[in-house]
């Protein structure tokens, strides 16, 4: 069974994240979508609530081989725990690639896991930070986040 970890803060989960996940679930038998604690960022959304919303989105989208989990620590340690051989990462542009490739090399050396990149394609302009900035200033973000995410942000 081919297992992968798709880790991120998912703060909030965007249509870009969903696009990458839809590609990953076609390739892997099981994808753990791991909501991580990023020590460099403070959360804007409640991770438990985001987990529940992501599970509803996956059900609506017919994604049955992905499981949302919460974790705090190194992604490579989670990969070892879950016996995952692969890490999934989305790439929006060359800057993403340079950053992700450095992590991929380190992760490969530390835990013998490989990183698989999926292109963001039409969603390459979407980032959680930009979405939240637009939302804070009252702009319509409905085309960049799933409806369920928009509902919790409006509360």
Secondary structure, DSSP 8 states (H G I E B T S, - for coil): --EEEEEE--TT--HHHHHHHHHHHHH-SEEEEEEE--TTS--SS-HHHHHHHHHHHHHHHT--SEEEEEE-S-HHHHHHHTT--EEEEEE-SHHHHHHHHHHHHHHHHHH--EEEEEE-GGGTT--HHHHHHHHHTT---TTTS-HHHHHHHH-
